[in-house]
Amino acid sequence: MFVFAMHIMEGFLPAMFCVIWFLLCIPFWIKGVRELTKLVHEKRNTLILLGAAGGFCFVLSALKLPSVTGSCSHPTGVGLGAILFGPWIMSVIGSIVLLFQALLLAHGGLTTLGANSFSMAIVGSFVAYGVYKGSRHLGFPLWLSVFLAAALGDLLTYVTTAMQLAWAFPDPMSGFAGSSAKFMGIFAVTQIPLAVSEGLLTALIMIYLVKYSRSELDEIGLLRQGQVA
């Protein structure tokens, strides 16, 4: 069994898969840059909040925690930014975070940046945003919606990484399905409690923001009449 963290390490994926995942990220990055540019020009008061969301993602996703299965797990931190600014912008911010981690911390890699960005910055962000919007539509309270969004965004990031690895390294006997189960099994013991912890932390931060940064949240449209509970 391979030993790795959720950030697929430099040189681990075959070149073809590095190219495929990088190309798949490009449309999300283009749309995300456009949305980010629009935000910077139209809602400059939210830039501090945007920086805080990026910092939160950097710190959480840089925390590598040993797994009892011989690998490492860590939070992702993309849920907060996806909820605040949408998945397109967070796909760009999350990818920038991964780039700096690869350059400064040797966490992940440049050749695997596309694969890591797709799993964490794109899938994680879109899952978190979709869960948050769906939960609010169903009438869930704000704290619970944020908790579910961050926790499930974290978990689906790891599921995506496991599938990426299984596609690149199918099991000789059971193929893609068997390899996916093996890779997901590496993280399962530690990642579920980590996802719950990330969900709780993100919910607490959102409660703090609602209390002390209401004007910025109003400006980005997160808080509307009857949407605070």
SVG drawing of the C-alpha trace seen along z (x, -y; Angstrom):
<svg xmlns="http://www.w3.org/2000/svg" viewBox="-37 -49 46 60">
<polyline fill="none" stroke="black" stroke-width="0.4" points="0.0,0.0 1.3,-3.5 1.9,-6.0 0.7,-9.5 -1.4,-12.4 -4.4,-13.9 -2.2,-16.2 -0.7,-13.8 3.0,-14.2 5.3,-15.4 6.1,-12.8 3.6,-10.3 1.1,-10.5 2.0,-9.4 2.5,-12.3 -0.7,-11.7 -2.8,-12.0 -1.0,-15.2 -1.9,-16.7 -5.5,-15.5 -6.3,-16.9 -4.6,-20.2 -6.6,-20.6 -9.9,-19.8 -9.1,-22.6 -8.6,-25.3 -12.3,-26.2 -12.9,-26.5 -9.8,-28.8 -10.9,-31.0 -14.4,-31.4 -13.1,-31.8 -10.6,-34.6 -13.4,-36.5 -15.6,-36.2 -12.7,-37.2 -11.8,-40.2 -15.5,-41.3 -15.5,-41.0 -12.3,-43.0 -13.7,-45.8 -17.3,-45.9 -17.0,-44.9 -13.6,-46.1 -14.8,-46.1 -14.9,-42.3 -11.2,-41.9 -10.1,-41.5 -12.7,-38.7 -11.5,-37.2 -7.9,-37.2 -9.1,-35.6 -10.9,-32.8 -7.7,-32.2 -5.6,-32.2 -8.0,-29.8 -7.7,-27.4 -3.9,-27.6 -3.5,-26.9 -6.0,-24.1 -4.9,-22.3 -1.3,-22.5 -1.9,-20.6 -0.7,-17.0 -1.9,-14.6 -0.6,-11.0 -3.1,-8.3 -3.2,-4.9 -3.2,-3.4 0.3,-4.7 -0.6,-7.7 -1.5,-11.3 -4.8,-13.2 -5.7,-16.9 -8.6,-19.3 -9.1,-21.2 -10.5,-24.6 -12.3,-25.3 -15.8,-25.2 -15.7,-28.7 -14.5,-30.5 -17.0,-28.6 -19.9,-29.6 -18.8,-33.2 -17.7,-33.8 -19.0,-30.9 -17.2,-27.9 -15.8,-29.6 -13.7,-32.1 -12.7,-29.5 -11.5,-27.2 -8.9,-29.9 -8.1,-30.7 -7.7,-27.0 -5.5,-26.4 -3.3,-29.3 -3.1,-27.9 -2.0,-24.5 0.6,-26.2 2.2,-28.0 2.1,-24.8 3.9,-22.9 6.6,-25.7 7.0,-26.5 6.1,-23.4 6.8,-20.6 3.2,-19.6 1.8,-18.2 3.7,-19.1 3.8,-21.1 3.2,-18.2 0.2,-17.1 -1.1,-20.6 -4.0,-20.0 -5.1,-16.8 -4.8,-18.3 -6.6,-21.5 -9.4,-19.5 -10.1,-17.4 -9.7,-20.0 -10.2,-23.5 -12.9,-22.5 -14.8,-19.4 -14.4,-20.4 -15.7,-23.9 -18.6,-22.9 -19.7,-20.2 -19.5,-22.6 -21.4,-25.3 -24.1,-22.9 -24.7,-21.4 -24.9,-24.8 -27.4,-26.1 -29.4,-22.9 -29.5,-22.9 -30.6,-26.6 -33.3,-25.9 -34.6,-23.1 -34.7,-25.5 -31.7,-24.2 -30.2,-26.8 -27.1,-28.6 -24.7,-26.8 -25.9,-23.4 -25.8,-24.3 -22.2,-25.5 -21.2,-22.4 -22.6,-20.0 -21.1,-22.0 -17.6,-22.1 -17.7,-18.4 -19.0,-17.0 -16.7,-19.2 -13.8,-17.7 -15.0,-14.1 -15.7,-14.4 -12.3,-15.9 -10.8,-12.6 -13.2,-10.5 -12.1,-12.3 -8.4,-11.9 -9.0,-8.1 -10.7,-7.9 -7.9,-9.8 -5.3,-7.4 -7.5,-4.4 -7.8,-5.6 -4.0,-6.0 -3.2,-2.8 -6.1,-0.2 -5.8,3.0 -4.5,5.9 -7.4,8.1 -10.4,5.9 -9.6,2.9 -10.8,-0.6 -13.4,0.3 -11.1,2.4 -8.3,-0.2 -10.8,-3.0 -11.9,-1.0 -8.3,-0.5 -7.3,-4.1 -10.4,-5.3 -9.7,-2.8 -6.4,-4.4 -8.0,-7.7 -11.3,-6.5 -10.2,-6.0 -8.9,-9.5 -10.7,-11.5 -14.2,-11.2 -13.5,-12.7 -11.3,-15.3 -14.2,-16.3 -16.5,-16.6 -13.9,-18.7 -13.5,-21.0 -17.3,-21.3 -17.6,-22.4 -14.7,-24.9 -16.1,-26.4 -19.5,-26.8 -18.0,-28.5 -16.1,-30.9 -19.3,-31.7 -21.1,-32.5 -18.2,-34.8 -18.4,-36.5 -22.2,-37.0 -21.7,-38.7 -18.7,-40.9 -18.6,-41.3 -22.3,-41.7 -21.7,-44.6 -19.2,-42.5 -21.5,-39.5 -24.4,-41.7 -22.3,-43.1 -21.6,-39.7 -25.3,-38.7 -24.8,-36.0 -27.1,-37.4 -30.6,-38.4 -33.7,-39.0 -34.6,-35.9 -31.4,-34.1 -29.4,-34.4 -31.0,-31.8"/>
</svg>
